[in-house]
Amino acid sequence: MSLWIPFTLMAAFMQSWRNAFQKRLSTDVDTIGVTLSRFILAVPMAAIYAFILFKHGDTPIPHLGFNFYIIITLAAISQIFATAFMVKLFRLRNYALGVGLAKSEAVIAAVLGALLFAAPLTPMAWGGVLVGGAAVWLMSVPKGMRNTSWPTLLLGLASGLCFALTTLWVREASLMTGLPFLQSASYVLFWVLLVQTLVLLLWLLVRNPDTLRALCQRPKLVFIISFCSFVGSIGWFTAMSLETVALVKTLGQVEIFFTLLISAKWFKERLTGTDKVGLGLILIGALLVILA
């Protein structure tokens, strides 16, 4: 089995739980605070993880140029916006729909990767991406646009676009390091998380310190969110250092399967026959990209 596959499945599983805990936090904390909860405690976790890998592998710290840190900053800011848009989706519609619309990132990443990042796909891989995209659309908007508002749809697509750009820039940064894939992913992950945390902390300290106090009052939930985010990010970043973003994100749509289970069992949100059809299409899309 290609190594990127188990890392992607791990990432999808942990991300579904992180999103569920973020939805719970969003009932008490504003959007920026919920977004920060994803990063703030993940930074020391990422630092320890990277230190262990570099020490164990006797790998020197790379000396990278200005372009690397520009790409890191772009990826970090893009992921902040992607997460904030998704948190807003949680408040507009149900949990499963919010995640489903944000998963448009796989198709967007395939198109942008082919056009701008020199990452073309084979016909079979394109088939998997498009089948997965159709499944996401079917599950997100089961009754067509009549019951889905334009703000909801646009927020979902904006979140998908920002997530797609984040992952494309993360892969670009990983390739620039020239490190073994584990060390490369950990190094990029640390810098992305550090930039995100510093930006959001500075913003809240200046604009809304009450949000920081609200987070401090929920240490257990913030820790769980950061931990799930950290483990999930290890999976995503490592998989993307090994394989193109479009294939990783298409397989990663199995996250919707985990999301629907959590949605039904935890949030008591109803599943439909359309959900079952969509899950079948996601499975077909995932098989196509694995075979590709």
C-alpha positions as CSV (number, residue, x, y, z in Angstrom):
1,M,0.0,0.0,0.0
2,S,1.3,3.5,-0.8
3,L,2.2,5.3,2.3
4,W,0.1,8.4,1.5
5,I,-3.1,6.3,1.8
6,P,-2.9,5.4,5.5
7,F,-1.8,8.9,6.3
8,T,-4.8,10.4,4.4
9,L,-7.2,8.0,6.2
10,M,-5.8,9.0,9.6
11,A,-6.1,12.7,8.7
12,A,-9.7,12.3,7.5
13,F,-10.7,10.5,10.7
14,M,-9.1,13.0,13.1
15,Q,-10.3,16.0,11.1
16,S,-13.9,14.8,11.4
17,W,-13.6,14.7,15.2
18,R,-11.8,18.1,15.2
19,N,-14.7,19.6,13.3
20,A,-17.3,18.1,15.6
21,F,-15.6,19.5,18.7
22,Q,-15.2,22.9,16.9
23,K,-18.9,22.9,16.3
24,R,-19.5,22.3,20.0
25,L,-17.2,25.2,20.9
26,S,-18.8,27.5,18.3
27,T,-22.0,27.7,20.5
28,D,-20.0,29.6,23.1
29,V,-17.0,31.2,21.4
30,D,-16.9,33.5,18.3
31,T,-15.6,32.4,14.9
32,I,-12.0,33.7,15.4
33,G,-11.7,32.1,18.8
34,V,-12.9,28.7,17.4
35,T,-10.4,29.0,14.6
36,L,-7.6,29.8,17.0
37,S,-8.5,26.7,19.1
38,R,-7.4,24.6,16.2
39,F,-3.9,26.0,16.2
40,I,-2.9,27.4,19.6
41,L,-1.9,24.2,21.5
42,A,-0.9,22.3,18.3
43,V,2.2,24.5,18.0
44,P,4.2,22.9,21.0
45,M,2.9,19.5,19.9
46,A,4.3,20.2,16.4
47,A,7.6,21.5,17.8
48,I,8.1,18.3,19.9
49,Y,7.2,16.1,17.0
50,A,9.6,17.8,14.6
51,F,12.4,17.8,17.2
52,I,12.0,14.0,17.7
53,L,12.0,13.3,14.0
54,F,15.1,15.5,13.2
55,K,17.0,14.2,16.2
56,H,16.1,10.5,15.5
57,G,16.9,10.9,11.8
58,D,20.1,12.9,12.4
59,T,18.7,15.4,9.9
60,P,20.1,18.9,9.7
61,I,17.7,21.9,9.9
62,P,17.4,23.3,6.3
63,H,18.3,26.8,5.4
64,L,15.6,28.0,3.1
65,G,15.1,31.3,1.3
66,F,12.6,34.1,1.4
67,N,10.2,32.3,-1.0
68,F,9.7,29.4,1.4
69,Y,8.5,31.6,4.1
70,I,6.2,33.6,1.8
71,I,4.6,30.3,0.7
72,I,4.3,29.3,4.4
73,T,2.6,32.6,5.2
74,L,0.2,32.3,2.3
75,A,-0.7,28.7,3.3
76,A,-1.2,29.8,7.0
77,I,-3.5,32.8,6.2
78,S,-5.5,30.8,3.6
79,Q,-6.2,28.0,6.2
80,I,-7.3,30.6,8.7
81,F,-9.9,31.9,6.3
82,A,-10.9,28.4,5.3
83,T,-11.5,27.4,8.9
84,A,-13.4,30.7,9.7
85,F,-15.7,30.2,6.7
86,M,-16.4,26.6,7.8
87,V,-17.2,27.7,11.3
88,K,-19.7,30.2,9.9
89,L,-21.2,27.4,7.9
90,F,-21.9,25.5,11.1
91,R,-24.1,28.4,12.3
92,L,-26.0,28.7,8.9
93,R,-26.8,25.0,8.4
94,N,-26.2,21.6,10.0
95,Y,-22.8,20.2,10.8
96,A,-22.7,17.6,8.0
97,L,-23.6,20.2,5.3
98,G,-21.0,22.6,6.5
99,V,-18.2,20.0,6.2
100,G,-19.7,18.7,2.9
101,L,-19.6,22.1,1.1
102,A,-16.1,22.7,2.4
103,K,-15.0,19.4,0.7
104,S,-15.3,21.0,-2.7
105,E,-11.6,21.6,-2.1
106,A,-10.7,18.3,-3.9
107,V,-12.1,19.4,-7.3
108,I,-10.8,23.0,-6.9
109,A,-7.3,21.7,-5.9
110,A,-7.3,19.4,-9.0
111,V,-8.1,22.3,-11.3
112,L,-5.7,24.8,-9.7
113,G,-3.0,22.1,-9.4
114,A,-3.2,21.3,-13.1
115,L,-3.3,25.0,-14.2
116,L,-0.9,26.7,-11.8
117,F,1.2,24.1,-9.9
118,A,2.4,21.7,-12.6
119,A,0.4,18.8,-11.1
120,P,-1.5,17.2,-14.0
121,L,-3.6,14.1,-13.4
122,T,-4.3,10.9,-15.4
123,P,-7.7,10.4,-16.9
124,M,-8.6,7.8,-14.2
125,A,-7.5,10.2,-11.5
126,W,-9.7,12.9,-13.0
127,G,-12.5,10.5,-13.0
128,G,-12.1,9.8,-9.3
129,V,-11.9,13.6,-8.5
130,L,-15.1,14.3,-10.5
131,V,-17.0,11.4,-9.1
132,G,-16.0,12.5,-5.6
133,G,-17.0,16.1,-6.4
134,A,-20.4,14.9,-7.6
135,A,-20.9,12.9,-4.4
136,V,-20.1,16.0,-2.3
137,W,-22.5,18.1,-4.2
138,L,-25.2,15.5,-4.0
139,M,-24.9,15.2,-0.3
140,S,-24.5,18.9,0.4
141,V,-27.4,20.1,-1.7
142,P,-29.7,17.0,-2.0
143,K,-32.7,19.0,-3.1
144,G,-31.0,21.4,-5.4
145,M,-30.5,25.2,-4.9
146,R,-34.1,25.7,-3.9
147,N,-33.3,24.9,-0.2
148,T,-29.8,26.2,-0.1
149,S,-29.2,29.9,0.2
150,W,-26.6,31.7,-1.8
151,P,-24.7,32.8,1.4
152,T,-24.4,29.1,2.4
153,L,-23.2,28.0,-1.0
154,L,-20.7,30.8,-1.4
155,L,-19.3,30.3,2.1
156,G,-18.9,26.6,1.3
157,L,-17.1,27.3,-2.0
158,A,-15.0,30.0,-0.4
159,S,-13.9,27.5,2.3
160,G,-13.2,24.9,-0.3
161,L,-11.1,27.3,-2.3
162,C,-9.1,28.5,0.7
163,F,-8.5,24.9,1.8
164,A,-7.4,23.9,-1.7
165,L,-4.9,26.8,-1.9
166,T,-3.6,25.9,1.6
167,T,-2.9,22.3,0.6
168,L,-1.3,23.3,-2.7
169,W,1.0,25.8,-1.0
170,V,1.8,23.2,1.7
171,R,2.9,20.7,-0.9
172,E,5.0,23.3,-2.7
173,A,6.7,24.2,0.6
174,S,7.3,20.5,1.4
175,L,9.0,19.9,-2.0
176,M,11.2,23.0,-1.4
177,T,12.8,21.6,1.8
178,G,14.5,18.7,0.1
179,L,14.1,16.7,3.3
180,P,12.9,13.1,3.8
181,F,9.1,13.1,3.7
182,L,8.5,12.8,7.5
183,Q,10.9,15.6,8.4
184,S,9.6,17.7,5.5
185,A,6.0,17.5,6.6
186,S,6.8,18.1,10.3
187,Y,9.0,21.2,9.4
188,V,6.3,22.8,7.2
189,L,3.6,21.9,9.8
190,F,5.5,23.6,12.6
191,W,5.9,26.9,10.6
192,V,2.4,27.0,9.3
193,L,0.9,26.5,12.8
194,L,3.3,29.0,14.3
195,V,2.3,31.7,11.8
196,Q,-1.4,31.0,12.3
197,T,-1.2,31.1,16.0
198,L,0.8,34.4,16.1
199,V,-1.6,36.1,13.6
200,L,-4.7,35.1,15.5
201,L,-3.3,35.8,18.9
202,L,-2.2,39.3,17.9
203,W,-5.6,40.0,16.3
204,L,-7.6,38.9,19.4
205,L,-5.3,40.7,21.8
206,V,-5.9,44.0,19.9
207,R,-9.5,43.5,18.9
208,N,-11.2,41.1,21.2
209,P,-9.4,39.9,24.3
210,D,-12.7,38.6,25.7
211,T,-12.5,35.8,23.2
212,L,-9.1,34.7,24.7
213,R,-10.7,34.6,28.1
214,A,-13.5,32.5,26.8
215,L,-11.0,30.0,25.4
216,C,-9.2,29.9,28.7
217,Q,-12.4,28.9,30.4
218,R,-12.7,25.8,28.2
219,P,-9.2,24.3,28.4
220,K,-10.2,20.7,28.0
221,L,-12.2,21.4,24.8
222,V,-9.5,23.6,23.3
223,F,-6.9,20.9,24.1
224,I,-9.0,18.2,22.3
225,I,-9.5,20.4,19.3
226,S,-5.8,21.2,19.0
227,F,-4.8,17.6,19.5
228,C,-7.2,16.3,16.8
229,S,-6.0,19.1,14.5
230,F,-2.3,18.3,15.2
231,V,-2.7,14.6,14.5
232,G,-4.9,15.3,11.4
233,S,-2.4,17.8,10.1
234,I,0.4,15.3,10.4
235,G,-1.6,13.0,8.2
236,W,-2.5,15.7,5.6
237,F,1.0,17.2,5.5
238,T,2.8,13.9,5.2
239,A,0.4,12.5,2.6
240,M,0.8,15.7,0.5
241,S,4.6,15.4,0.7
242,L,4.2,12.0,-1.0
243,E,1.3,12.5,-3.5
244,T,-0.4,15.2,-5.4
245,V,-3.0,17.3,-3.5
246,A,-6.0,16.3,-5.7
247,L,-5.5,12.6,-5.1
248,V,-5.0,13.1,-1.4
249,K,-8.0,15.3,-1.0
250,T,-10.2,13.0,-3.1
251,L,-9.4,10.0,-0.9
252,G,-9.8,12.3,2.1
253,Q,-13.4,12.8,1.2
254,V,-14.0,9.6,3.3
255,E,-14.0,12.2,6.1
256,I,-17.7,12.7,5.1
257,F,-18.4,9.1,6.1
258,F,-16.9,9.7,9.6
259,T,-18.7,13.1,9.7
260,L,-22.1,11.6,9.0
261,L,-21.6,9.0,11.7
262,I,-20.7,11.7,14.2
263,S,-23.6,13.9,12.9
264,A,-26.1,11.1,13.5
265,K,-24.8,9.7,16.8
266,W,-23.6,12.9,18.5
267,F,-25.6,15.7,17.0
268,K,-28.7,13.6,16.3
269,E,-28.9,14.9,12.8
270,R,-30.9,12.7,10.4
271,L,-29.2,10.8,7.5
272,T,-31.1,10.3,4.2
273,G,-31.1,7.9,1.3
274,T,-29.1,10.6,-0.6
275,D,-26.4,10.3,2.0
276,K,-26.0,6.6,1.3
277,V,-25.8,7.2,-2.5
278,G,-23.2,9.9,-1.9
279,L,-21.1,7.7,0.3
280,G,-21.2,5.0,-2.5
281,L,-19.9,7.6,-5.0
282,I,-17.2,8.7,-2.6
283,L,-16.0,5.1,-2.3
284,I,-15.9,4.8,-6.1
285,G,-14.0,8.1,-6.4
286,A,-11.5,6.9,-3.7
287,L,-10.9,3.6,-5.5
288,L,-10.3,5.4,-8.8
289,V,-7.6,7.7,-7.3
290,I,-6.0,4.8,-5.5
291,L,-5.9,2.8,-8.7
292,A,-4.6,5.8,-10.6
